[in-house]
Amino acid sequence: MRLLHDFQALDRQLTRRAASWDSPWARQVLPAVESAAEKTKLWWGTALVMAATGGHTERRAAAAGLAGMLTAQVIGNAGCKQLYERRRPPLEMIPHDDAEDRPDSSSFPSGHTAAAVGFTATVALISPWWGAAASVPAAMVAVERVHSGAHYPSDVAVGAAIGLTSAWLVHRAPRLLRRLL
């Protein structure tokens, strides 16, 4: 029980620290990242650019990335959020006004992070260059979710794990299906 208490205290401390990060960069860039990532627009747009400007490999990576993103959303939002209800970080922990516009759903896990990592990791398995390029906004989405007060760091970490698992599932699913059939 003591370990769980210590973990929760660390989670709250990291949330306070991330939310109190007050640089001009954070104030300008992170809200723009959140807006782009809302309703997965950023990942659909990235997939469109990949498919339009690339060849066969990039089109395949874009399609797989979208499959990874959607798988992560199903696991995170339709699965985990329904099983475990966790309140968002209290407003007292967030020293800026950006925390007023938060969802009412469970904070566990971060669906934004799951989608971002699911897309990015799946793309990286097929097109490492595009995966590296997508990793920058994916990391920014994860930081933004804690900075804005929408999530605890543990919510983001579990969201990232869901995204990685989704990438693995999308990558392995064709072989698994062939083996089953």
C-alpha positions in Angstrom: 0.0 0.0 0.0 2.9 2.3 0.8 4.3 1.9 -2.7 0.9 2.9 -4.3 0.8 5.9 -2.0 4.3 6.9 -3.0 3.5 6.4 -6.7 0.4 8.6 -6.4 2.4 11.3 -4.6 5.0 11.3 -7.4 2.3 11.4 -10.1 0.8 14.5 -8.4 4.2 16.1 -8.0 5.1 15.6 -11.6 1.7 17.0 -12.6 2.3 20.2 -10.6 5.7 20.6 -12.1 4.6 20.1 -15.7 1.6 22.3 -15.3 3.7 25.1 -13.8 6.1 25.1 -16.7 5.6 28.7 -17.8 7.7 29.4 -20.9 6.6 31.5 -23.9 7.2 28.4 -26.0 4.9 26.3 -23.9 2.2 29.0 -23.9 2.2 29.3 -27.7 3.1 25.9 -29.1 1.4 23.4 -26.7 -2.2 24.9 -27.2 -1.6 24.7 -31.0 -0.5 21.1 -30.7 -3.6 20.3 -28.6 -5.9 21.9 -31.2 -4.2 20.0 -34.0 -4.4 16.7 -32.2 -8.1 17.2 -31.2 -10.3 14.6 -32.9 -7.0 13.1 -34.4 -6.8 15.8 -37.1 -3.0 15.9 -36.9 -2.7 12.2 -37.6 -5.2 12.1 -40.4 -3.4 15.1 -42.0 0.0 13.5 -41.6 -1.3 10.3 -43.2 -2.8 12.4 -46.1 0.6 14.1 -46.7 2.4 10.8 -46.5 0.1 9.2 -49.1 0.0 12.2 -51.4 3.8 12.9 -51.4 5.2 9.4 -51.0 5.4 6.1 -52.9 4.0 2.7 -52.1 5.9 2.4 -48.8 4.6 5.7 -47.5 1.0 4.9 -48.5 1.3 1.6 -46.8 2.8 3.3 -43.7 0.0 5.9 -43.7 -2.7 3.3 -43.8 -1.0 1.2 -41.1 -0.6 4.4 -39.0 -4.3 5.1 -39.2 -5.0 1.5 -38.2 -2.7 1.8 -35.3 -4.3 5.1 -34.2 -7.8 3.6 -34.4 -6.8 0.5 -32.6 -5.3 2.6 -29.8 -8.4 4.6 -29.6 -10.6 1.6 -29.3 -8.4 0.0 -26.6 -7.9 3.3 -24.7 -11.2 5.1 -25.1 -13.8 2.4 -25.6 -12.0 -0.1 -23.4 -9.8 1.2 -20.6 -11.7 4.5 -19.9 -14.9 2.5 -19.4 -13.2 0.1 -17.0 -11.4 2.5 -14.7 -12.9 5.9 -13.7 -10.2 8.4 -12.7 -10.8 12.1 -12.0 -8.8 14.7 -13.9 -6.1 16.5 -11.9 -7.7 19.0 -9.5 -7.8 22.6 -10.7 -5.8 23.7 -7.7 -2.8 21.8 -9.1 -2.9 23.7 -12.4 -1.6 27.3 -12.0 -2.8 28.6 -15.4 -6.2 29.1 -17.0 -5.9 26.4 -19.7 -7.3 23.8 -17.3 -10.9 25.2 -17.5 -11.7 23.5 -20.8 -11.2 19.8 -19.9 -13.2 16.8 -20.8 -15.6 15.2 -18.3 -14.5 11.6 -19.2 -12.1 9.6 -17.1 -8.5 10.8 -17.3 -7.1 7.2 -17.4 -5.6 6.6 -19.9 -4.8 9.5 -22.2 -6.6 8.8 -25.5 -4.7 11.6 -27.2 -1.4 10.0 -26.3 -2.6 6.5 -27.2 -3.6 7.7 -30.7 -0.4 9.7 -31.2 1.9 6.9 -30.2 -0.3 4.3 -32.0 0.0 6.2 -35.2 3.7 7.1 -34.8 4.9 3.7 -33.8 3.0 1.9 -36.5 4.3 4.3 -39.2 7.9 3.9 -37.8 7.7 0.1 -38.3 7.2 0.6 -42.1 8.8 4.0 -42.7 11.4 4.9 -40.1 11.9 8.4 -41.5 8.2 9.3 -41.3 8.1 7.6 -37.9 10.9 9.8 -36.6 9.2 12.9 -38.0 5.9 12.0 -36.4 7.5 11.3 -33.1 8.1 15.0 -32.4 4.4 16.1 -32.4 3.5 12.8 -30.7 5.9 13.7 -27.8 4.5 17.2 -27.8 0.9 15.8 -27.5 2.0 13.8 -24.4 3.6 16.8 -22.8 0.6 19.0 -23.5 -1.8 16.6 -21.9 0.0 16.9 -18.6 0.8 20.6 -18.9 -2.9 21.5 -19.6 -4.1 19.6 -16.6 -6.1 17.1 -18.6 -4.0 14.1 -17.4 -1.5 12.8 -14.8 1.8 11.6 -16.2 0.7 8.0 -15.4 -2.3 8.5 -17.7 0.1 9.6 -20.5 2.5 6.7 -19.8 -0.3 4.1 -20.0 -1.7 5.8 -23.2 1.8 5.5 -24.7 1.9 1.8 -23.8 -1.5 1.3 -25.4 -0.2 3.0 -28.5 2.9 0.8 -28.6 0.7 -2.3 -28.1 -1.6 -1.2 -30.9 1.4 -0.8 -33.3 2.5 -4.3 -32.4 -1.0 -5.7 -33.0 -1.4 -3.9 -36.3 2.0 -5.0 -37.4 1.5 -8.7 -36.3 -2.2 -9.1 -37.2 -1.8 -10.2 -40.8 0.6 -13.0 -39.8 -1.6 -14.0 -36.9 -4.6 -14.1 -39.1 -2.8 -16.2 -41.8 -1.7 -18.6 -39.1 -5.2 -18.9 -37.7 -6.8 -19.4 -41.2 
